[in-house]
Amino acid sequence: MRKEIADIEREFMLIGRYKELAATGAEERRLERSSYILLRRLEDEGPMSIGQLAQAFSLDTSTVNRQTAVLLRGGLAERIPDPEGGMARKLRITEEGLRRVDEERQCRLTNYARVLENWTAEELASLAEGLAHFNASIERGPQH
């Protein structure tokens, strides 16, 4: 195994220790991690079916069904007919969902800004570029 890969693994392990860094703040308004991720995807991409969400996150549909049930019960998402006329109903983020996502995002941004306050613009851009490349690689899947 390449040393660089081992170094990256170690750094991600350490990040995992501090994963709640971006999630500290007013606990009464907090969204669960899975709710935040699903809502962000719906915010970014528009209405999606359970199947589309399952595929996007490489999860089985029963897991996504449980996670989206929480959003529906909380009034953070709603079921709508497929805007393209397909048979599957889609989930769309509600105004309350948008409001809660924005609160969560602002809290996270404030916490990250505090940790990264001494970084240069170049360091921040490099980190953002590297993470975007890493996430794109994950979404493409293993290269065989």
N, C-alpha and C positions, 0 to 999 in steps of 0.2 A: 504494500500500500504506500502511495506517495506521502511524504511527510506533510505536504501542504494540505492534503485531504484530512490527515489526522489533526492538524492545527485547526482547520475549519470545524471539524467535529467538536473539538474541545471548546472553541468559542461559542458554538451553538449550545453546548451543554451549559456553559456559564450564563448565556442569555436566558436559558430556561429557568435558571435559578431566580432570575429577576423578571420573569415574564409578567408579573403583576405590576411592574413599574408603571406601565402605561394605563393600568386599570385602577390606580388609587385615586380617590376623590370622594365626592358625595355619594355614599353607598346607596342611598334611597332612590337614586335615579339610574343606577347602573343596569346595563343590559348584560345578560349572560354572553359569554364569548361566542357561542354558536349562533345566538340571535343576532348579534352585531355583524358577524360575518355574512349570514344569509341576507340580512337587510341591506348591507352595503352592496352585495351582488345585485339585489333587486333594484337598488337605487341607481347603480351604474349601468345595468343592462336592460332594465325595464322588466315587464311581466315575464315570468318563467314558469314552466310546469315543474311538478315534482321530479319527473324524469330528467328534465334539463338541469335542475339543481343537483340531482344525484350525480349526473355525469360530470358537471362542472367541478364538483368537489371529490370525485372518485369515492362516493359513498353509496351504500345500498338504499333503495327507495324507502324501506321501512325506517331507517335512521332519519332520513330527510322528512318523512311523514311525521315522526315524533317531534322533530325540531320545529317544523312549520306549524304544527298544532299549537305550540306555545305562542307563536306569533299571532295566529288567528284568534286564540282565546284572549290575548292581550290587546287586541285591536290594532296591532302593529302592521298587519298585512291582511289582505282580503282576497277571496277567490273571485275571479272574473272569467267570462267566456274568453276563449282565445281570440285576440284581436285580428289574427290572420285567418280565422274561420276554422281552425283545427278542432278536433274532438276533445282534446284534453283541456280541462280548465287550467287557468294560470293563476299564479299568486302575484299580487301587486302590493307594493308598499303603500301604506295609508299616510295621511297627513301626520297622524300621531307617530307613526313609525319614522317618518322623516324627521320630526322634531326630536325624537329620542336618539336617533342615529347622530344627528347634529350635536346634541348635548354630549354624547359619548365621545364623538370625534374631537370636539373642542377640549374636553378633559384630557384625552390622550395626547393631543397636540401640545397642550400646556406642559404636560409632564415630560414629553420628549424634548421640548424646547429648553426646559430647565436642565436636563441632563446634557444636552448638546450645545449649551450656550457658548462654550469656549471653542467650538469647532469653526474652522474657516468655511467659507462658501464652497471652496474646492473640495474640502474633506466631506462636507455634507452631500455634494453632488456625486462624488465618487461612491459613497456608501449607498445612496439611492440608486445609482446606476448598477452597482454590483448586486443589490438585493432584487432589483427588477429583473436582471439577467438570471439570477438564481431561481426566482419564482416562475419565470417563463420556462426554464429548463424542467422544473417540477411539473408544470402543466402539460408539457410536451410528452412527458413520461421517459422511461429509461431508453437510452440509445443503444440498441444492440447491433 
